[in-house]
Amino acid sequence: MAETGMDQIDRRILAALQTDARLTVEKIGAMVGLSASPCARRIRRLEAKGVIRGYVAVLDQVKAGLPVSVFASVKLERQREEDLDRFAAAVARWPEIVDCYLMTGPRDYLLRIVVRDLEAYEDFLKRRLTRLDGVASIESSFALAQVKQSTCLPLSEG
């Protein structure tokens, strides 16, 4: 983390915000040993540097009516830069894809797709993913249960 110029206090501020982004600046400051003004300045600096990209509400996927998570491994016909960029641009437009990673190994992308049921996944697959130019193959795996989910990064103390 040294490349970001963060110190222990910055990491403790980030840890507090990852746990509860609704904490007041005063409360965070008390937790890290700062008054409100210097704490607010540090948070603004972390936002300006892009370390803090935004603030969100974390939803319960099942209670939101989207209980199905599908992990799809996608292989492209070619791995040229323009093909990779075209694929990335397409999946960025589709809200069903909540995570997308460019991978090493036999597959080019790993996607996490969230839908209400198997029929919704079939529809997504037929109407969107298989219609993308350059997709050679797709392998889908359905999650049976979520063992762990975290939005918190493992911030080191050193």
Backbone as JSON Lines, residues from 0, in Angstrom:
{"i":0,"aa":"M","n":[0.81,-1.2,0.0],"ca":[0.0,0.0,0.0],"c":[0.85,1.26,0.0]}
{"i":1,"aa":"A","n":[2.15,1.1,0.11],"ca":[3.02,2.26,0.18],"c":[2.9,3.14,-1.06]}
{"i":2,"aa":"E","n":[2.63,2.53,-2.23],"ca":[2.53,3.3,-3.46],"c":[1.37,4.28,-3.45]}
{"i":3,"aa":"T","n":[0.37,4.07,-2.6],"ca":[-0.75,4.99,-2.52],"c":[-0.49,6.11,-1.51]}
{"i":4,"aa":"G","n":[0.6,6.01,-0.76],"ca":[0.92,7.03,0.22],"c":[0.0,7.01,1.43]}
{"i":5,"aa":"M","n":[-0.53,5.84,1.76],"ca":[-1.43,5.73,2.9],"c":[-0.67,5.32,4.15]}
{"i":6,"aa":"D","n":[-1.13,5.82,5.27],"ca":[-0.53,5.44,6.55],"c":[-1.53,4.62,7.35]}
{"i":7,"aa":"Q","n":[-1.16,4.3,8.6],"ca":[-2.01,3.5,9.48],"c":[-3.38,4.14,9.68]}
{"i":8,"aa":"I","n":[-3.4,5.45,9.86],"ca":[-4.67,6.15,10.1],"c":[-5.57,6.03,8.86]}
{"i":9,"aa":"D","n":[-5.0,6.21,7.68],"ca":[-5.78,6.06,6.45],"c":[-6.38,4.65,6.38]}
{"i":10,"aa":"R","n":[-5.58,3.63,6.68],"ca":[-6.07,2.25,6.63],"c":[-7.18,2.02,7.66]}
{"i":11,"aa":"R","n":[-7.05,2.62,8.82],"ca":[-8.1,2.47,9.84],"c":[-9.37,3.2,9.43]}
{"i":12,"aa":"I","n":[-9.24,4.35,8.78],"ca":[-10.41,5.06,8.24],"c":[-11.1,4.18,7.2]}
{"i":13,"aa":"L","n":[-10.32,3.6,6.29],"ca":[-10.89,2.74,5.25],"c":[-11.56,1.51,5.85]}
{"i":14,"aa":"A","n":[-10.93,0.92,6.86],"ca":[-11.54,-0.24,7.51],"c":[-12.88,0.13,8.13]}
{"i":15,"aa":"A","n":[-12.95,1.28,8.77],"ca":[-14.21,1.73,9.37],"c":[-15.27,1.96,8.3]}
{"i":16,"aa":"L","n":[-14.9,2.61,7.2],"ca":[-15.86,2.87,6.13],"c":[-16.32,1.59,5.45]}
{"i":17,"aa":"Q","n":[-15.42,0.61,5.31],"ca":[-15.81,-0.67,4.7],"c":[-16.83,-1.39,5.58]}
{"i":18,"aa":"T","n":[-16.72,-1.22,6.87],"ca":[-17.64,-1.86,7.79],"c":[-18.99,-1.16,7.81]}
{"i":19,"aa":"D","n":[-18.97,0.19,7.78],"ca":[-20.21,0.96,7.81],"c":[-19.95,2.33,7.19]}
{"i":20,"aa":"A","n":[-20.31,2.48,5.93],"ca":[-20.07,3.73,5.21],"c":[-20.99,4.86,5.68]}
{"i":21,"aa":"R","n":[-21.94,4.56,6.54],"ca":[-22.84,5.59,7.05],"c":[-22.33,6.23,8.34]}
{"i":22,"aa":"L","n":[-21.16,5.8,8.81],"ca":[-20.58,6.42,10.01],"c":[-20.33,7.89,9.74]}
{"i":23,"aa":"T","n":[-20.54,8.7,10.74],"ca":[-20.26,10.13,10.6],"c":[-18.75,10.35,10.65]}
{"i":24,"aa":"V","n":[-18.33,11.48,10.12],"ca":[-16.91,11.84,10.18],"c":[-16.46,11.94,11.63]}
{"i":25,"aa":"E","n":[-17.32,12.45,12.49],"ca":[-16.99,12.57,13.91],"c":[-16.74,11.2,14.53]}
{"i":26,"aa":"K","n":[-17.59,10.23,14.21],"ca":[-17.46,8.88,14.75],"c":[-16.19,8.21,14.22]}
{"i":27,"aa":"I","n":[-15.94,8.35,12.93],"ca":[-14.72,7.77,12.35],"c":[-13.49,8.41,12.99]}
{"i":28,"aa":"G","n":[-13.52,9.73,13.11],"ca":[-12.41,10.43,13.74],"c":[-12.13,9.92,15.14]}
{"i":29,"aa":"A","n":[-13.18,9.72,15.92],"ca":[-13.01,9.2,17.28],"c":[-12.41,7.8,17.25]}
{"i":30,"aa":"M","n":[-12.8,7.0,16.26],"ca":[-12.29,5.63,16.16],"c":[-10.8,5.6,15.81]}
{"i":31,"aa":"V","n":[-10.33,6.6,15.05],"ca":[-8.94,6.59,14.58],"c":[-8.06,7.61,15.3]}
{"i":32,"aa":"G","n":[-8.63,8.35,16.22],"ca":[-7.84,9.3,17.0],"c":[-7.65,10.66,16.34]}
{"i":33,"aa":"L","n":[-8.62,11.1,15.55],"ca":[-8.56,12.41,14.9],"c":[-9.82,13.2,15.22]}
{"i":34,"aa":"S","n":[-9.7,14.52,15.14],"ca":[-10.91,15.33,15.21],"c":[-11.59,15.28,13.83]}
{"i":35,"aa":"A","n":[-12.79,15.83,13.75],"ca":[-13.6,15.71,12.53],"c":[-12.93,16.32,11.31]}
{"i":36,"aa":"S","n":[-12.35,17.53,11.45],"ca":[-11.79,18.22,10.28],"c":[-10.65,17.46,9.62]}
{"i":37,"aa":"P","n":[-9.61,17.05,10.36],"ca":[-8.55,16.29,9.7],"c":[-9.03,14.93,9.16]}
{"i":38,"aa":"C","n":[-9.99,14.33,9.84],"ca":[-10.55,13.07,9.36],"c":[-11.26,13.3,8.02]}
{"i":39,"aa":"A","n":[-12.06,14.35,7.95],"ca":[-12.77,14.67,6.7],"c":[-11.79,14.96,5.58]}
{"i":40,"aa":"R","n":[-10.7,15.65,5.87],"ca":[-9.69,15.94,4.84],"c":[-9.07,14.64,4.31]}
{"i":41,"aa":"R","n":[-8.77,13.73,5.21],"ca":[-8.19,12.45,4.79],"c":[-9.18,11.67,3.92]}
{"i":42,"aa":"I","n":[-10.45,11.66,4.3],"ca":[-11.45,10.95,3.51],"c":[-11.56,11.59,2.12]}
{"i":43,"aa":"R","n":[-11.6,12.91,2.05],"ca":[-11.66,13.59,0.74],"c":[-10.42,13.28,-0.09]}
{"i":44,"aa":"R","n":[-9.25,13.22,0.54],"ca":[-8.02,12.88,-0.18],"c":[-8.08,11.45,-0.72]}
{"i":45,"aa":"L","n":[-8.58,10.52,0.09],"ca":[-8.72,9.13,-0.36],"c":[-9.73,9.02,-1.5]}
{"i":46,"aa":"E","n":[-10.78,9.83,-1.46],"ca":[-11.75,9.86,-2.56],"c":[-11.1,10.44,-3.82]}
{"i":47,"aa":"A","n":[-10.36,11.54,-3.66],"ca":[-9.73,12.2,-4.81],"c":[-8.69,11.29,-5.47]}
{"i":48,"aa":"K","n":[-7.98,10.48,-4.67],"ca":[-6.99,9.55,-5.21],"c":[-7.63,8.33,-5.85]}
{"i":49,"aa":"G","n":[-8.94,8.16,-5.65],"ca":[-9.62,7.01,-6.21],"c":[-9.54,5.76,-5.34]}
{"i":50,"aa":"V","n":[-8.95,5.87,-4.15],"ca":[-8.93,4.72,-3.25],"c":[-10.35,4.39,-2.83]}
{"i":51,"aa":"I","n":[-11.12,5.43,-2.5],"ca":[-12.55,5.28,-2.26],"c":[-13.25,5.64,-3.56]}
{"i":52,"aa":"R","n":[-13.87,4.64,-4.19],"ca":[-14.52,4.87,-5.48],"c":[-15.97,5.29,-5.34]}
{"i":53,"aa":"G","n":[-16.59,5.02,-4.22],"ca":[-17.99,5.37,-4.04],"c":[-18.54,4.73,-2.79]}
{"i":54,"aa":"Y","n":[-19.82,4.95,-2.56],"ca":[-20.51,4.42,-1.4],"c":[-21.78,3.75,-1.89]}
{"i":55,"aa":"V","n":[-22.08,2.56,-1.37],"ca":[-23.24,1.81,-1.84],"c":[-23.95,1.14,-0.66]}
{"i":56,"aa":"A","n":[-25.18,0.72,-0.92],"ca":[-25.9,-0.15,0.0],"c":[-25.68,-1.58,-0.48]}
{"i":57,"aa":"V","n":[-25.34,-2.47,0.42],"ca":[-25.14,-3.88,0.07],"c":[-26.47,-4.59,0.28]}
{"i":58,"aa":"L","n":[-27.0,-5.15,-0.79],"ca":[-28.32,-5.79,-0.76],"c":[-28.21,-7.28,-0.5]}
{"i":59,"aa":"D","n":[-29.26,-7.83,0.08],"ca":[-29.38,-9.28,0.22],"c":[-29.91,-9.8,-1.12]}
{"i":60,"aa":"Q","n":[-29.12,-10.57,-1.81],"ca":[-29.43,-11.03,-3.16],"c":[-30.74,-11.83,-3.2]}
{"i":61,"aa":"V","n":[-30.95,-12.71,-2.23],"ca":[-32.15,-13.54,-2.2],"c":[-33.38,-12.69,-1.9]}
{"i":62,"aa":"K","n":[-33.29,-11.83,-0.88],"ca":[-34.43,-10.99,-0.51],"c":[-34.76,-9.98,-1.6]}
{"i":63,"aa":"A","n":[-33.78,-9.65,-2.45],"ca":[-34.03,-8.74,-3.57],"c":[-34.66,-9.48,-4.75]}
{"i":64,"aa":"G","n":[-34.91,-10.78,-4.6],"ca":[-35.58,-11.55,-5.65],"c":[-34.66,-12.05,-6.74]}
{"i":65,"aa":"L","n":[-33.36,-12.13,-6.44],"ca":[-32.37,-12.59,-7.43],"c":[-31.51,-13.69,-6.8]}
{"i":66,"aa":"P","n":[-32.1,-14.84,-6.5],"ca":[-31.39,-15.86,-5.74],"c":[-30.36,-16.69,-6.5]}
{"i":67,"aa":"V","n":[-30.34,-16.6,-7.83],"ca":[-29.49,-17.48,-8.62],"c":[-28.2,-16.77,-9.03]}
{"i":68,"aa":"S","n":[-27.07,-17.36,-8.67],"ca":[-25.75,-16.9,-9.13],"c":[-25.18,-17.95,-10.06]}
{"i":69,"aa":"V","n":[-24.78,-17.49,-11.24],"ca":[-24.19,-18.37,-12.23],"c":[-22.79,-17.86,-12.52]}
{"i":70,"aa":"F","n":[-21.83,-18.77,-12.51],"ca":[-20.47,-18.42,-12.89],"c":[-20.26,-18.96,-14.3]}
{"i":71,"aa":"A","n":[-19.98,-18.06,-15.22],"ca":[-19.82,-18.45,-16.62],"c":[-18.37,-18.18,-17.04]}
{"i":72,"aa":"S","n":[-17.72,-19.22,-17.54],"ca":[-16.39,-19.09,-18.11],"c":[-16.54,-18.92,-19.61]}
{"i":73,"aa":"V","n":[-15.95,-17.87,-20.14],"ca":[-16.12,-17.54,-21.56],"c":[-14.77,-17.61,-22.25]}
{"i":74,"aa":"K","n":[-14.75,-18.3,-23.37],"ca":[-13.56,-18.35,-24.23],"c":[-13.89,-17.6,-25.5]}
{"i":75,"aa":"L","n":[-13.0,-16.7,-25.89],"ca":[-13.18,-15.97,-27.14],"c":[-12.47,-16.7,-28.27]}
{"i":76,"aa":"E","n":[-12.9,-16.42,-29.5],"ca":[-12.24,-17.02,-30.67],"c":[-10.81,-16.51,-30.81]}
{"i":77,"aa":"R","n":[-10.6,-15.23,-30.52],"ca":[-9.28,-14.61,-30.58],"c":[-9.1,-13.72,-29.35]}
{"i":78,"aa":"Q","n":[-7.85,-13.53,-28.95],"ca":[-7.58,-12.68,-27.8],"c":[-6.88,-11.38,-28.2]}
{"i":79,"aa":"R","n":[-7.25,-10.85,-29.35],"ca":[-6.7,-9.57,-29.76],"c":[-7.3,-8.46,-28.9]}
{"i":80,"aa":"E","n":[-6.57,-7.38,-28.77],"ca":[-7.0,-6.29,-27.91],"c":[-8.39,-5.78,-28.26]}
{"i":81,"aa":"E","n":[-8.66,-5.62,-29.56],"ca":[-9.98,-5.1,-29.95],"c":[-11.1,-6.09,-29.61]}
{"i":82,"aa":"D","n":[-10.82,-7.39,-29.66],"ca":[-11.82,-8.39,-29.28],"c":[-12.09,-8.34,-27.77]}
{"i":83,"aa":"L","n":[-11.01,-8.24,-27.0],"ca":[-11.15,-8.14,-25.55],"c":[-11.92,-6.87,-25.17]}
{"i":84,"aa":"D","n":[-11.58,-5.76,-25.81],"ca":[-12.26,-4.48,-25.52],"c":[-13.74,-4.54,-25.89]}
{"i":85,"aa":"R","n":[-14.07,-5.16,-27.03],"ca":[-15.46,-5.28,-27.46],"c":[-16.26,-6.12,-26.48]}
{"i":86,"aa":"F","n":[-15.68,-7.21,-26.02],"ca":[-16.36,-8.06,-25.05],"c":[-16.57,-7.31,-23.74]}
{"i":87,"aa":"A","n":[-15.54,-6.65,-23.26],"ca":[-15.63,-5.9,-22.0],"c":[-16.69,-4.8,-22.08]}
{"i":88,"aa":"A","n":[-16.76,-4.11,-23.19],"ca":[-17.75,-3.04,-23.36],"c":[-19.16,-3.61,-23.36]}
{"i":89,"aa":"A","n":[-19.35,-4.76,-23.98],"ca":[-20.68,-5.37,-24.03],"c":[-21.14,-5.79,-22.65]}
{"i":90,"aa":"V","n":[-20.29,-6.51,-21.93],"ca":[-20.73,-7.01,-20.62],"c":[-20.9,-5.88,-19.6]}
{"i":91,"aa":"A","n":[-20.2,-4.78,-19.81],"ca":[-20.36,-3.64,-18.9],"c":[-21.77,-3.04,-18.97]}
{"i":92,"aa":"R","n":[-22.44,-3.24,-20.08],"ca":[-23.8,-2.7,-20.26],"c":[-24.88,-3.56,-19.62]}
{"i":93,"aa":"W","n":[-24.58,-4.79,-19.27],"ca":[-25.59,-5.74,-18.8],"c":[-25.6,-5.85,-17.29]}
{"i":94,"aa":"P","n":[-26.67,-5.4,-16.64],"ca":[-26.7,-5.4,-15.18],"c":[-26.7,-6.8,-14.56]}
{"i":95,"aa":"E","n":[-27.09,-7.81,-15.31],"ca":[-27.08,-9.18,-14.77],"c":[-25.65,-9.64,-14.44]}
{"i":96,"aa":"I","n":[-24.69,-9.09,-15.16],"ca":[-23.29,-9.45,-14.89],"c":[-22.79,-8.51,-13.8]}
{"i":97,"aa":"V","n":[-22.61,-9.07,-12.61],"ca":[-22.2,-8.25,-11.48],"c":[-20.68,-8.26,-11.26]}
{"i":98,"aa":"D","n":[-20.01,-9.26,-11.79],"ca":[-18.55,-9.33,-11.73],"c":[-18.05,-9.89,-13.05]}
{"i":99,"aa":"C","n":[-16.94,-9.36,-13.54],"ca":[-16.33,-9.86,-14.77],"c":[-14.82,-9.72,-14.62]}
{"i":100,"aa":"Y","n":[-14.12,-10.83,-14.81],"ca":[-12.67,-10.84,-14.69],"c":[-12.04,-11.37,-15.97]}
{"i":101,"aa":"L","n":[-11.01,-10.69,-16.45],"ca":[-10.16,-11.21,-17.52],"c":[-9.21,-12.19,-16.85]}
{"i":102,"aa":"M","n":[-9.13,-13.41,-17.38],"ca":[-8.43,-14.49,-16.69],"c":[-7.21,-14.99,-17.47]}
{"i":103,"aa":"T","n":[-6.33,-15.66,-16.75],"ca":[-5.29,-16.47,-17.38],"c":[-5.84,-17.89,-17.47]}
{"i":104,"aa":"G","n":[-5.16,-18.74,-18.22],"ca":[-5.6,-20.13,-18.3],"c":[-6.43,-20.4,-19.54]}
{"i":105,"aa":"P","n":[-7.2,-21.49,-19.51],"ca":[-7.91,-21.92,-20.72],"c":[-9.11,-21.05,-21.09]}
{"i":106,"aa":"R","n":[-9.62,-20.26,-20.18],"ca":[-10.76,-19.39,-20.46],"c":[-10.31,-17.95,-20.39]}
{"i":107,"aa":"D","n":[-11.0,-17.08,-21.12],"ca":[-10.61,-15.68,-21.17],"c":[-11.29,-14.82,-20.11]}
{"i":108,"aa":"Y","n":[-12.55,-15.14,-19.79],"ca":[-13.3,-14.34,-18.82],"c":[-14.04,-15.24,-17.86]}
{"i":109,"aa":"L","n":[-14.17,-14.76,-16.64],"ca":[-15.03,-15.39,-15.65],"c":[-16.07,-14.35,-15.25]}
{"i":110,"aa":"L","n":[-17.34,-14.7,-15.39],"ca":[-18.44,-13.8,-15.09],"c":[-19.25,-14.36,-13.93]}
{"i":111,"aa":"R","n":[-19.74,-13.46,-13.08],"ca":[-20.79,-13.84,-12.12],"c":[-22.05,-13.15,-12.58]}
{"i":112,"aa":"I","n":[-23.04,-13.94,-12.85],"ca":[-24.31,-13.46,-13.39],"c":[-25.38,-13.73,-12.34]}
{"i":113,"aa":"V","n":[-26.18,-12.72,-12.03],"ca":[-27.23,-12.84,-11.02],"c":[-28.59,-12.68,-11.69]}
{"i":114,"aa":"V","n":[-29.45,-13.67,-11.47],"ca":[-30.79,-13.68,-12.08],"c":[-31.81,-14.24,-11.1]}
{"i":115,"aa":"R","n":[-33.1,-14.11,-11.46],"ca":[-34.18,-14.56,-10.57],"c":[-34.38,-16.07,-10.6]}
{"i":116,"aa":"D","n":[-34.1,-16.71,-11.77],"ca":[-34.34,-18.15,-11.88],"c":[-33.6,-18.7,-13.1]}
{"i":117,"aa":"L","n":[-33.71,-20.01,-13.31],"ca":[-33.0,-20.65,-14.42],"c":[-33.51,-20.17,-15.77]}
{"i":118,"aa":"E","n":[-34.8,-19.9,-15.86],"ca":[-35.35,-19.41,-17.12],"c":[-34.77,-18.04,-17.47]}
{"i":119,"aa":"A","n":[-34.59,-17.21,-16.48],"ca":[-34.0,-15.88,-16.71],"c":[-32.56,-16.02,-17.19]}
{"i":120,"aa":"Y","n":[-31.82,-17.0,-16.64],"ca":[-30.45,-17.22,-17.11],"c":[-30.46,-17.74,-18.55]}
{"i":121,"aa":"E","n":[-31.35,-18.65,-18.84],"ca":[-31.44,-19.17,-20.21],"c":[-31.73,-18.03,-21.19]}
{"i":122,"aa":"D","n":[-32.66,-17.16,-20.82],"ca":[-33.0,-16.02,-21.67],"c":[-31.79,-15.1,-21.85]}
{"i":123,"aa":"F","n":[-31.07,-14.81,-20.75],"ca":[-29.88,-13.97,-20.82],"c":[-28.83,-14.6,-21.74]}
{"i":124,"aa":"L","n":[-28.64,-15.89,-21.57],"ca":[-27.64,-16.61,-22.37],"c":[-27.99,-16.56,-23.85]}
{"i":125,"aa":"K","n":[-29.24,-16.85,-24.18],"ca":[-29.65,-16.91,-25.59],"c":[-29.73,-15.54,-26.25]}
{"i":126,"aa":"R","n":[-30.22,-14.55,-25.53],"ca":[-30.46,-13.24,-26.12],"c":[-29.25,-12.3,-26.08]}
{"i":127,"aa":"R","n":[-28.33,-12.59,-25.19],"ca":[-27.2,-11.66,-25.06],"c":[-25.85,-12.33,-25.23]}
{"i":128,"aa":"L","n":[-25.49,-13.17,-24.28],"ca":[-24.12,-13.68,-24.24],"c":[-23.73,-14.48,-25.48]}
{"i":129,"aa":"T","n":[-24.6,-15.37,-25.93],"ca":[-24.25,-16.18,-27.11],"c":[-24.3,-15.39,-28.4]}
{"i":130,"aa":"R","n":[-24.91,-14.23,-28.39],"ca":[-25.0,-13.4,-29.59],"c":[-23.81,-12.46,-29.78]}
{"i":131,"aa":"L","n":[-22.91,-12.43,-28.82],"ca":[-21.74,-11.57,-28.96],"c":[-20.79,-12.14,-29.99]}
{"i":132,"aa":"D","n":[-20.35,-11.28,-30.9],"ca":[-19.35,-11.7,-31.88],"c":[-18.07,-12.09,-31.17]}
{"i":133,"aa":"G","n":[-17.49,-13.18,-31.61],"ca":[-16.19,-13.58,-31.1],"c":[-16.23,-14.54,-29.93]}
{"i":134,"aa":"V","n":[-17.41,-14.89,-29.42],"ca":[-17.49,-15.85,-28.32],"c":[-17.39,-17.26,-28.9]}
{"i":135,"aa":"A","n":[-16.38,-18.0,-28.46],"ca":[-16.18,-19.36,-28.95],"c":[-16.94,-20.38,-28.11]}
{"i":136,"aa":"S","n":[-16.91,-20.2,-26.76],"ca":[-17.61,-21.16,-25.91],"c":[-17.92,-20.52,-24.56]}
{"i":137,"aa":"I","n":[-18.94,-21.09,-23.91],"ca":[-19.38,-20.64,-22.6],"c":[-19.62,-21.88,-21.75]}
{"i":138,"aa":"E","n":[-19.05,-21.92,-20.56],"ca":[-19.31,-22.99,-19.6],"c":[-19.94,-22.36,-18.37]}
{"i":139,"aa":"S","n":[-21.12,-22.83,-17.99],"ca":[-21.84,-22.28,-16.85],"c":[-21.81,-23.22,-15.66]}
{"i":140,"aa":"S","n":[-21.62,-22.65,-14.48],"ca":[-21.71,-23.4,-13.22],"c":[-22.64,-22.63,-12.3]}
{"i":141,"aa":"F","n":[-23.56,-23.35,-11.67],"ca":[-24.53,-22.73,-10.78],"c":[-24.09,-22.86,-9.33]}
{"i":142,"aa":"A","n":[-24.12,-21.76,-8.61],"ca":[-23.77,-21.78,-7.2],"c":[-24.91,-22.42,-6.42]}
{"i":143,"aa":"L","n":[-24.58,-23.37,-5.55],"ca":[-25.59,-24.01,-4.71],"c":[-25.85,-23.2,-3.45]}
{"i":144,"aa":"A","n":[-24.8,-22.64,-2.89],"ca":[-24.93,-21.83,-1.68],"c":[-23.75,-20.87,-1.63]}
{"i":145,"aa":"Q","n":[-23.97,-19.74,-1.02],"ca":[-22.89,-18.77,-0.83],"c":[-22.32,-18.98,0.56]}
{"i":146,"aa":"V","n":[-21.07,-19.37,0.61],"ca":[-20.42,-19.65,1.88],"c":[-19.88,-18.38,2.52]}
{"i":147,"aa":"K","n":[-19.39,-17.48,1.69],"ca":[-18.85,-16.21,2.19],"c":[-19.05,-15.15,1.14]}
{"i":148,"aa":"Q","n":[-19.38,-13.95,1.59],"ca":[-19.41,-12.78,0.73],"c":[-18.85,-11.63,1.54]}
{"i":149,"aa":"S","n":[-18.01,-10.84,0.92],"ca":[-17.46,-9.69,1.61],"c":[-17.25,-8.57,0.61]}
{"i":150,"aa":"T","n":[-17.5,-7.37,1.06],"ca":[-17.16,-6.2,0.27],"c":[-15.92,-5.52,0.84]}
{"i":151,"aa":"C","n":[-15.36,-6.11,1.91],"ca":[-14.21,-5.51,2.59],"c":[-12.9,-6.09,2.07]}
{"i":152,"aa":"L","n":[-12.0,-5.2,1.69],"ca":[-10.66,-5.62,1.28],"c":[-9.83,-5.89,2.53]}
{"i":153,"aa":"P","n":[-8.9,-6.84,2.46],"ca":[-8.06,-7.15,3.62],"c":[-6.92,-6.13,3.77]}
{"i":154,"aa":"L","n":[-7.21,-5.03,4.38],"ca":[-6.22,-3.96,4.54],"c":[-5.18,-4.38,5.56]}
{"i":155,"aa":"S","n":[-3.92,-4.34,5.16],"ca":[-2.85,-4.71,6.08],"c":[-2.52,-3.53,6.98]}
{"i":156,"aa":"E","n":[-1.94,-3.84,8.08],"ca":[-1.56,-2.8,9.05],"c":[-0.17,-2.26,8.77]}
{"i":157,"aa":"G","n":[0.54,-2.82,7.83],"ca":[1.92,-2.4,7.66],"c":[2.29,-1.93,6.34]}
